[in-house]
Amino acid sequence: MLRFSLISKMLVCLMVCGASYLEGQDQGIPLGDLVFDNGLFVHPSSGEPYSGDVVSVFETDSDKIRESGTLKDGQWHGIYETYYFNGQLESSISYSDGEFDGPLERYYFDGTVIAKGTYNKGARCGEWIDVDGTEDSYPSCPG
């Protein structure tokens, strides 16, 4: 019984301490709070390139996300997404260290594809549907 009681107390302590730790973690800052300087997003107080999640909302409704993504050393890194006011995805673009790298998708307000393709280190590769509706072929994407 003593062993069960000790284990229970340890689990409760871990849950409480873990929750407190997570509350103190940086959950990102609004993109509009950063300063865009010399091609990099920098933290306004430190002047250092920002790394972490960012989000912006519509001015007319702060409950609706306008754009979201991740910055690494002040540059886009990973998936960057923009949304229409109705919540429909407007665009999804993959970045690696500030450069297009991976899938790109853009949509009209109703969800119809505007453009779709893949980048490899900043260069188009594979099959593309362009904004004007034309389909283009580029050198195959690696992998």
N, C-alpha and C positions, 0 to 999 in steps of 0.2 A: 504494500500500500504506500509506503514511504517513497518507493521508487516511482510509482505512478504520479504521486503528488509533485515530486521534484521535476519530472518530465513535463507535467502540465504547466508548472510555473515557468519553466524554461521556454516552452512554446508561446505562452502569453507574452513573456518579455521580448522574444524575437519578433512577434507580430507588432507590438507597440513600438519597439525601437525601429523596426523596419519601416513602419508607416511614418514615423517622425523623420527618418532619414530621407524618404522619398519626397516629403513635403518641402524639404530644404533644397531639393535639386532644382537646377535651372531648367525650366520647361520651355525656354525660348522667349524671345521678345517680339513685339510687333515689328514687322519689316519697316514701317514708317518711322520707328524710333532710331534706326540705324542711319548713318551718314554714308552716302556713296561718294568715295573720294579716290581719284586716280584708278578707277576701274575696280575698286574693292568696296565691299560693305564693311564699315568699321563701327565699333562701339563708340557712342558719342562721348562717354566719360573717359575712356582709356585711350581712344584713338587707335586701338589695335584691331586688326582684321577679326571679324566675328566668326565664330564656329558654333553651330547649333541650329535648332529648328526655328523657323520664322513663319509668321502668318500675317495676313492682312485681311481686313473685313471691309464690307461696303460701308461707305459713310452714312448712308441712309438707314442701315440696319446692321448694327454691330454683332448680331447673332449669326449673320451669314458670311461665310468665308469667301473672300475674293481670290486669294492665292495662298499657296503654302509650299514649303520646300525646306531644304537644308542647305546651310552654308558651311563651307570648310575653308578656313583661312581667308574669309571674305569673298569667296567665289561660290557659285552654285555647284552643288555636288549631290548626285542622286536624282530622285524624281522631283520635278517642279510642276505644280498643277495650278491652273486657273479655272475659275467657275463663273458661270452666268448667275445673275441675280436669282433665277429660279432654282439654283442648285445643280443644274446640268453642267457636266464637265465641258469646259471650253477648250483646254489644251493640257496635254501631259507630255513633258519633255525630259529626257534623261541627260544628265550632265556628269562629267568627270573632271574635277578640278577646273571648273569654269568653262569647259568646252562641251559642245554637243557630243554625246557619246551614248548611243543606244536608240530606242524607239522614240519617235515623235508622232503625236496624234493631235489634230485640231478638228473641232466640230462646230457646226452651226448651232444656233440656239435650240433647234429641234432635235439635235443629236445626229444629224446627217454629217458624214465625214467631209471635211474641207481638204485636209491634207494628211497623208500618212506615209511614213517611211522610217528608215533607220540611218543613224550616223555612226561612223567609226572614226573616233578621234577628230571630230570636226568636219569630216568629209562624208557626203552622201554615199550610201552603198545599197545594193539590192534594188528591189522594186519600189517605186514611189508613185503616189497619187498627189499631184500638185494642186495648189490653191485654185488654179484655173480649170481643174478637172482633167488635165492631161496626165497620162501615165508615162513615166520615164523609167529607164533601166540604167543602173550604174554598176560599176564593178561589184562582184559578190562581196557580201560582208564576211569577215573572217569568223571561223568557228562554226 
